[in-house]
Amino acid sequence: MSDDDSAVARERVIESMEQSAEVYGLSRSAGRIYGVLYFASDPLSIPGLVEETGYAKSTVSNVTRTLSRIGLIHRRSSAGGGRRVRFEAEREVWFILQDVFQQYIQREVQTTLRTIRRAEEQVPAETREQERVRNLRETYEDLEEIVQLASEYSAAELREALESYER
């Protein structure tokens, strides 16, 4: 694979990260900055990120603050004790996904499940609506359990459990 091919592949992945960021309530710029840091061989400073992304310094500063707060990137001191802060991406993607499960998906599932349970109490018995609401509740209870498991166990532990279950 040539350097040009690598650059194209890298850009495709970063563009995908931009789209994913929007799904999780972040800006596209957050996805791009995370992607640039993910592929960087060394931590980058704000001026380095400005150069790499083309974003304004204020945008990079705001986004790095947000990404640091949620644990997607980490602040690092400059080599030799300099004052310039550098940033690097959290590369353990499963850790990131677990955090997303806990912060966003789990909360959304629990909120929806509460609403479904209230509706289930209000729907007349022995009706098609009651059956549909019950089926929906059961599905969301399964989803709640899956999200909880994904939040608690490593990918390797989940894979091992699934493989032993299949036997």
ZIHUDA-V141385 format. One record per pair of residues at least 24 apart in sequence whose ideal C-beta (glycine too) atoms are under 10 Angstrom apart, sorted by the first residue. I is the first residue (numbers start at 0). J is the second residue. If there is no record, write none. Layout:
i=I j=J
i=I j=J
//
This chain:
i=5 j=38
i=9 j=34
i=9 j=35
i=9 j=37
i=9 j=38
i=10 j=34
i=10 j=38
i=12 j=37
i=12 j=38
i=13 j=37
i=13 j=38
i=13 j=52
i=16 j=88
i=19 j=99
i=20 j=62
i=20 j=66
i=20 j=71
i=22 j=99
i=22 j=103
i=23 j=69
i=23 j=71
i=23 j=95
i=23 j=99
i=23 j=102
i=23 j=103
i=23 j=104
i=24 j=99
i=24 j=102
i=24 j=103
i=25 j=62
i=25 j=65
i=25 j=66
i=25 j=69
i=25 j=71
i=26 j=58
i=26 j=61
i=26 j=62
i=26 j=65
i=28 j=52
i=28 j=54
i=28 j=55
i=28 j=58
i=28 j=59
i=28 j=61
i=28 j=62
i=28 j=65
i=29 j=58
i=29 j=61
i=29 j=62
i=29 j=63
i=29 j=65
i=29 j=66
i=29 j=69
i=29 j=71
i=29 j=72
i=30 j=62
i=30 j=66
i=30 j=71
i=31 j=62
i=32 j=58
i=32 j=59
i=32 j=62
i=32 j=63
i=32 j=65
i=32 j=66
i=32 j=71
i=32 j=72
i=32 j=86
i=32 j=88
i=33 j=62
i=33 j=63
i=33 j=66
i=33 j=71
i=33 j=72
i=33 j=86
i=33 j=88
i=33 j=89
i=33 j=95
i=34 j=88
i=35 j=59
i=35 j=86
i=35 j=88
i=36 j=63
i=36 j=66
i=36 j=71
i=36 j=72
i=36 j=73
i=36 j=85
i=36 j=86
i=36 j=87
i=36 j=88
i=36 j=89
i=36 j=90
i=37 j=71
i=37 j=72
i=37 j=87
i=37 j=88
i=37 j=89
i=37 j=90
i=37 j=92
i=38 j=88
i=39 j=85
i=39 j=86
i=39 j=87
i=39 j=88
i=41 j=75
i=41 j=78
i=41 j=85
i=41 j=87
i=42 j=72
i=42 j=73
i=42 j=74
i=42 j=75
i=42 j=76
i=42 j=77
i=42 j=78
i=42 j=84
i=42 j=85
i=42 j=86
i=42 j=87
i=42 j=88
i=43 j=72
i=43 j=75
i=43 j=85
i=43 j=86
i=43 j=87
i=43 j=88
i=44 j=75
i=44 j=77
i=44 j=81
i=44 j=83
i=44 j=84
i=44 j=85
i=44 j=86
i=45 j=83
i=45 j=84
i=45 j=85
i=45 j=86
i=46 j=83
i=47 j=83
i=47 j=85
i=47 j=86
i=48 j=85
i=48 j=86
i=59 j=86
i=62 j=86
i=69 j=95
i=69 j=98
i=69 j=99
i=69 j=102
i=70 j=94
i=70 j=95
i=70 j=98
i=70 j=102
i=71 j=95
i=71 j=98
i=71 j=99
i=91 j=153
i=92 j=154
i=93 j=149
i=93 j=152
i=93 j=153
i=93 j=154
i=93 j=155
i=93 j=157
i=94 j=153
i=94 j=154
i=96 j=149
i=96 j=150
i=96 j=154
i=97 j=146
i=97 j=149
i=97 j=150
i=97 j=151
i=97 j=152
i=97 j=153
i=97 j=154
i=98 j=150
i=99 j=149
i=99 j=150
i=100 j=145
i=100 j=146
i=100 j=147
i=100 j=148
i=100 j=149
i=100 j=150
i=100 j=151
i=101 j=146
i=101 j=147
i=101 j=149
i=101 j=150
i=101 j=151
i=102 j=150
i=103 j=146
i=104 j=142
i=104 j=143
i=104 j=145
i=104 j=146
i=104 j=149
i=104 j=150
i=105 j=142
i=105 j=143
i=105 j=146
i=105 j=147
i=105 j=149
i=105 j=150
i=106 j=146
i=107 j=142
i=107 j=146
i=108 j=139
i=108 j=140
i=108 j=142
i=108 j=143
i=108 j=144
i=108 j=145
i=108 j=146
i=108 j=147
i=109 j=139
i=109 j=143
i=109 j=146
i=111 j=135
i=111 j=136
i=111 j=139
i=111 j=142
i=111 j=143
i=112 j=136
i=112 j=138
i=112 j=139
i=112 j=140
i=112 j=142
i=112 j=143
i=113 j=139
i=114 j=139
i=115 j=139
i=115 j=140
i=116 j=140
//
